[in-house]
Amino acid sequence: MGCFYDSAQKDPSVVEVIGVWCGGSSSFGVVVVMDSATNAVAAARVKLPRSSSRFSHVTPIHCGLRELRNRINSVKNTQKITEAMKLVSAAKVRRAQEAVINGRPFSETLVEVLYYINEQLQTEDIDMPLTNIRPVKKVALVVITGDRGLCGGFNNNIIKIAEARIAELKNQGVEYTVISVGKKGKSYFIRRPHIPVDRFLEGMGFPTAKEAQAIADDVFSLFVSEEVDKVELLYTKFVSFVKYVPVIQTLLPLSPKGRICDMNGVSVDADGDEFFRLTTKEGKLAVERDVVRTETAELSPILQFEQDPVQILDALLPLYMNSQILKALQESLASELAARMCAMSNATDNAVELKKSLSIIYNRERQAKITGELLEIIAGADALT
C-alpha cells in the first residue's frame, strides 16, 4: 500500500504499510506496518488528516454500539410512521380534490345568476341587504385553519395572513371580530385574549353543507343586523398539488361584477385546475397531472321571473353563502392534506438519509472494535515470541 523510512537510523530500513483502519472518530485511525528486513509487524494509533477520512462528511456521534442500534431502530420505526401517513394523506387528498373541482362550477354559476338578477332589478325599488356597500366601521374575519398538525407551514401561513390583516385594520382604525374555524385556530386565538373572537368552530372531517350553514347563519346575522359592515374569508386556496396559497376573499357585500374577489377587488377564480391521479410506478407512488377547465352554464341576458324577485333572492342568497363557505372549507382541507403529504414525504426521505448515516457510523464503530481486538491478539502473540 505504501512505504516510509525511519529517519532515526543511518541505514534506514524500508517499512511497508499493510493496512489502515479508521477508528471510532473520523480524525484518528490505526496503521499496521511491517518491516521488510525482519518481517516484524507493528501497529500504532495515529491522527489522520481531515481529508483522508472517507467518512469526513458524517457528523461524529459518540455513543456505543447498543445506542447506535437503538437509534437506527427508532429511525426505522419513524420512517414507517411517516410513510404510512404519506399514503393516507395521498388517498384522502384525491377525494378532497375531487370535491373542490366538482363544486366550483355550481358556486361560480350561482354567482353569475345572482349577478344577472341584480342587473335586472337595479331599476326597481327592491332592497338587497347583501349587496349594500356602506362605510366600513367593523369587519368580521372568518379564519379557516386545520384541525391537525404535521402539515408543514400550512397553519402558520394562514395565521400570519390573519395577523397581517388584523394589524392593517388596527392601523386604519377599523374594528374587527374573528370567527375561528379549526382546532389550530382555536388554540391560537385562545392564547391571545386581546383578539376579539365571536365564535369558535371545529371541523368534523370532510366539510359538509351543515357545517357551512352554521358559519353562514352567523355571518348573515352579523351583516344584516349591521353589527359588521364587511365579511372576509381567510383560507388556503387549493391551486395545485404542490401549490396552495393563503387568500383573503370578500364574502359580503357581494361583488357587483359577479366574481369571487379578494379584499382589493381582484378575482381569485381559477382559470384552470390541475387534476392529479395517484398511481404506482416501479413500486413507488407516482403522480399524473391533467388540467381541467371549470365550465359554467351560459346564461341569457334576458331573464323572466315566474315568482316575485324578492322570493327568488331570499332563496338564492342563503344558498350562495353556503356554497362559498363550503368551497372555502373544501379548498382549505385539500390544501392541508396536500401539505401533509409533502411534509411526510420529506420526513420519509430525511429518515432514509439519517438511517444511512447512522449505519455508516455503526459499521465504522464496529470495525474499530474488531480492529482493536485484532491488535490485542497481535500484540499478545508478539509478546510471546
C-alpha positions in Angstrom: 0.0 0.0 0.0 2.9 2.3 0.6 6.2 2.8 2.4 8.1 5.2 4.6 11.6 5.5 6.2 12.7 5.6 9.7 15.0 8.7 9.7 16.4 7.9 13.1 18.6 5.1 11.6 21.7 5.7 9.5 20.9 2.7 7.3 17.2 3.1 7.0 15.1 0.0 6.5 12.0 0.0 4.4 8.8 -0.2 6.3 5.7 -1.2 4.3 2.2 -0.1 5.3 0.0 -3.2 5.1 -3.3 -1.7 6.5 -5.1 1.4 7.6 -8.3 1.4 9.5 -10.4 4.4 10.7 -11.0 4.4 14.4 -14.0 5.5 16.5 -13.5 9.1 15.5 -13.1 10.5 12.0 -9.8 12.1 12.9 -8.0 9.0 14.2 -7.0 5.7 12.7 -4.9 2.6 13.2 -1.8 1.9 10.9 -0.4 -1.6 10.7 3.2 -1.7 9.3 5.7 -4.5 8.5 9.5 -4.2 8.5 10.7 -5.6 5.2 14.0 -6.7 6.7 12.8 -8.5 9.8 9.2 -9.2 8.8 8.1 -7.7 12.2 4.6 -6.4 12.4 3.6 -3.4 14.5 0.5 -1.2 14.9 0.1 2.4 16.0 -2.8 4.7 16.6 -2.2 7.9 14.6 -4.1 11.1 13.9 -5.3 11.3 10.3 -5.9 14.5 8.2 -9.5 15.5 7.9 -9.5 15.0 4.2 -8.1 11.5 4.4 -11.1 10.1 6.2 -13.7 8.5 3.9 -16.4 9.5 6.5 -15.4 13.1 6.9 -18.9 14.1 5.7 -20.6 12.3 8.6 -21.2 14.2 11.8 -19.4 12.3 14.6 -21.7 10.7 17.1 -20.0 9.5 20.3 -22.0 6.5 21.7 -21.8 2.8 22.0 -22.9 0.1 19.5 -26.1 -0.6 21.5 -27.1 3.0 21.5 -26.5 3.2 17.8 -28.6 0.1 17.2 -31.4 1.6 19.2 -31.2 4.9 17.2 -31.3 3.0 13.9 -34.3 1.0 15.0 -36.0 4.2 16.2 -35.4 5.9 12.8 -36.8 2.8 11.1 -40.0 3.0 13.1 -40.3 6.7 12.5 -39.9 6.1 8.7 -42.7 3.5 8.8 -45.0 6.0 10.5 -44.2 8.9 8.1 -44.6 6.6 5.1 -48.0 5.4 6.3 -49.1 9.0 7.0 -48.0 9.9 3.5 -50.0 7.2 1.9 -53.1 8.0 4.0 -52.9 11.7 3.0 -52.4 10.7 -0.6 -55.6 8.7 -0.5 -57.6 11.5 1.2 -56.3 14.4 -0.9 -57.7 12.8 -4.0 -61.2 12.7 -2.5 -60.8 16.3 -1.3 -59.5 17.4 -4.6 -62.5 15.9 -6.5 -64.9 17.7 -4.1 -63.2 21.1 -4.7 -63.2 20.7 -8.5 -66.7 19.3 -8.8 -68.1 22.0 -6.6 -66.6 25.0 -8.4 -68.9 25.1 -11.4 -72.0 25.2 -9.2 -70.7 28.0 -6.9 -69.5 30.1 -9.9 -72.7 29.6 -11.8 -74.7 30.7 -8.8 -72.6 33.9 -8.5 -73.4 34.7 -12.2 -77.1 34.0 -11.6 -77.1 36.5 -8.7 -75.3 39.0 -10.8 -77.8 38.8 -13.6 -80.7 39.1 -11.2 -79.0 42.1 -9.6 -78.7 43.7 -13.1 -82.3 43.2 -13.8 -83.5 44.6 -10.5 -81.4 47.7 -10.4 -84.3 49.9 -11.8 -86.8 48.5 -9.2 -87.1 49.6 -5.6 -86.0 46.3 -4.0 -83.7 46.2 -1.0 -80.9 43.7 -1.4 -79.1 43.8 2.0 -76.2 41.6 1.0 -75.2 44.0 -1.8 -75.4 47.2 0.3 -71.9 48.8 0.4 -71.7 51.0 3.4 -68.8 52.7 5.2 -66.7 50.1 6.9 -66.5 50.5 10.6 -66.2 46.9 11.6 -65.0 43.8 9.8 -65.7 40.1 10.5 -62.8 37.8 9.7 -63.6 34.1 9.1 -60.2 32.4 9.6 -60.2 28.8 8.4 -57.3 26.7 9.8 -56.6 22.9 10.0 -57.5 20.5 12.8 -54.2 18.7 12.9 -50.5 19.4 12.6 -47.7 17.6 10.8 -48.5 19.6 7.6 -45.5 21.9 7.2 -46.2 25.6 7.3 -49.9 25.2 6.4 -51.4 26.5 9.6 -48.7 29.1 10.2 -49.2 30.7 6.8 -52.9 31.3 7.2 -52.3 32.6 10.8 -49.6 35.0 9.5 -52.1 36.3 6.9 -54.7 36.8 9.7 -52.1 38.7 11.9 -51.2 40.9 9.0 -54.8 41.7 8.2 -55.6 42.5 11.9 -52.6 44.8 12.1 -53.8 46.5 8.9 -57.3 47.1 10.3 -55.8 48.5 13.5 -53.7 51.0 11.6 -56.8 52.1 9.7 -58.8 52.5 12.9 -61.3 49.8 11.9 -62.8 47.4 14.5 -62.8 43.7 13.9 -64.0 40.4 15.2 -62.9 36.9 14.4 -64.8 33.7 13.6 -62.3 30.9 14.1 -62.8 27.6 12.2 -60.5 24.7 13.1 -58.7 23.4 16.2 -55.4 25.1 15.3 -57.0 28.5 15.0 -58.9 27.9 18.3 -55.7 27.1 20.2 -54.0 30.2 18.7 -56.7 32.7 19.5 -57.4 31.3 23.0 -53.9 32.1 23.9 -54.4 35.7 22.7 -57.4 37.1 24.7 -56.8 40.6 23.3 -58.1 39.5 19.9 -62.0 39.6 20.0 -63.5 36.3 18.8 -67.2 36.0 18.1 -67.3 32.2 17.8 -65.1 29.1 17.8 -65.9 26.3 15.4 -64.1 22.9 15.0 -64.0 20.8 11.9 -65.6 17.4 11.6 -63.5 15.7 8.9 -64.7 16.3 5.4 -66.7 19.6 5.2 -70.5 19.3 4.9 -73.2 21.7 3.9 -74.5 21.5 7.5 -71.1 22.8 8.8 -71.0 25.5 6.2 -74.6 26.6 7.0 -73.7 27.1 10.7 -71.0 29.6 9.7 -73.2 31.2 7.0 -76.0 31.8 9.6 -73.7 33.5 12.0 -72.1 35.7 9.2 -75.5 36.6 7.7 -76.9 37.7 11.1 -73.9 39.8 11.8 -74.0 41.6 8.4 -77.8 42.1 8.2 -78.0 43.4 11.7 -75.2 45.9 10.8 -73.0 44.7 13.6 -70.3 44.4 10.9 -70.1 46.2 7.6 -67.9 43.7 5.8 -67.1 39.9 6.0 -63.9 38.4 4.8 -62.9 34.8 4.4 -59.3 33.9 5.2 -58.5 30.4 3.9 -55.9 28.5 1.9 -56.8 28.3 -1.8 -56.0 25.0 -3.5 -54.2 25.8 -6.7 -52.3 22.6 -7.4 -51.0 19.5 -5.8 -47.8 21.3 -4.7 -49.1 24.9 -4.5 -51.7 26.3 -2.1 -51.9 30.0 -1.4 -53.5 31.8 1.6 -56.1 34.3 0.3 -58.4 36.9 1.7 -61.8 36.8 -0.1 -64.5 39.4 0.4 -67.7 37.4 1.2 -70.0 40.3 2.0 -71.1 42.6 0.5 -71.5 40.8 -2.9 -69.2 41.8 -5.7 -71.1 44.0 -8.2 -69.3 42.2 -11.1 -70.4 38.7 -10.2 -66.9 37.4 -9.4 -65.2 36.0 -6.4 -62.8 38.7 -5.4 -60.3 39.4 -2.7 -60.3 42.4 -0.4 -58.8 44.5 -3.2 -61.3 43.5 -5.8 -59.0 41.2 -7.7 -60.7 38.0 -8.9 -59.5 34.8 -7.2 -61.4 32.5 -9.6 -59.3 29.7 -11.1 -58.9 29.7 -14.9 -57.9 26.0 -14.8 -57.3 23.3 -12.2 -54.6 20.8 -12.1 -56.2 17.4 -11.5 -53.9 14.7 -10.1 -54.1 10.9 -10.3 -52.1 8.9 -7.8 -50.6 5.8 -9.4 -47.8 3.3 -8.6 -44.7 3.3 -10.9 -41.9 0.8 -10.3 -43.3 0.0 -6.9 -43.4 3.7 -5.8 -46.0 6.4 -5.5 -46.3 8.5 -8.7 -48.4 11.4 -9.7 -50.0 12.1 -13.1 -51.3 15.6 -13.9 -54.1 16.9 -16.1 -55.5 20.4 -16.5 -59.3 20.6 -16.0 -61.1 23.8 -17.1 -64.0 24.9 -15.0 -67.1 25.1 -17.2 -70.1 27.2 -16.2 -73.5 27.4 -17.8 -74.2 30.2 -20.3 -77.0 32.4 -19.1 -79.2 34.5 -21.3 -79.1 38.3 -20.5 -82.9 38.4 -20.7 -84.4 36.8 -17.6 -88.1 36.3 -16.8 -89.3 35.7 -13.3 -92.3 33.5 -12.7 -92.1 34.3 -9.0 -91.6 37.5 -7.1 -87.9 38.6 -7.4 -87.8 39.1 -3.6 -88.7 35.4 -3.1 -86.0 34.3 -5.6 -83.4 36.4 -3.8 -84.5 35.1 -0.4 -83.9 31.6 -1.7 -80.7 32.2 -3.6 -78.8 34.4 -1.1 -78.5 31.7 1.7 -77.6 29.2 -1.0 -74.9 31.5 -2.2 -73.5 32.0 1.3 -73.5 28.2 1.9 -71.8 27.4 -1.4 -69.0 30.0 -0.9 -68.2 28.9 2.6 -68.4 25.2 1.7 -66.0 25.9 -1.2 -63.5 27.6 1.2 -63.7 24.7 3.7 -63.1 22.2 0.9 -60.2 24.0 -0.6 -58.6 24.5 2.9 -58.9 20.8 3.6 -57.5 19.8 0.2 -54.6 22.2 0.8 -54.0 20.8 4.3 -53.9 17.2 3.1 -51.6 18.1 0.2 -49.3 19.9 2.6 -49.3 17.0 5.0 -48.5 14.6 2.2 -45.5 16.7 1.1 -44.3 17.1 4.7 -44.5 13.3 5.3 -42.7 12.6 2.0 -39.8 14.9 3.0 -39.8 13.4 6.5 -39.5 9.9 5.0 -36.7 11.0 2.8 -34.9 12.5 5.8 -35.4 9.3 7.8 -33.8 7.3 5.0 -30.8 9.6 4.9 -30.4 9.6 8.7 -30.6 5.8 8.8 -27.9 5.5 6.1 -25.6 7.9 8.1 -26.2 6.0 11.3 -25.5 2.7 9.6 -22.2 4.1 8.3 -21.2 5.3 11.8 -22.3 1.9 13.3 -20.3 -0.1 10.8 -17.3 2.2 11.5 -17.5 1.7 15.2 -17.9 -2.0 14.8 -14.9 -2.2 12.5 -12.9 -0.2 15.0 -13.8 -2.6 17.8 -12.8 -5.6 15.7 -9.6 -3.9 14.7 -8.8 -3.2 18.4 -9.4 -6.9 19.3 -7.1 -7.9 16.4 -4.4 -5.6 17.6 -4.6 -7.0 21.1 -4.2 -10.5 19.7 -1.2 -9.5 17.5 0.4 -7.7 20.4 -0.1 -10.7 22.7 1.3 -13.1 20.1 4.3 -10.7 19.5 4.9 -10.6 23.3 5.1 -14.4 23.5 7.6 -14.6 20.7 
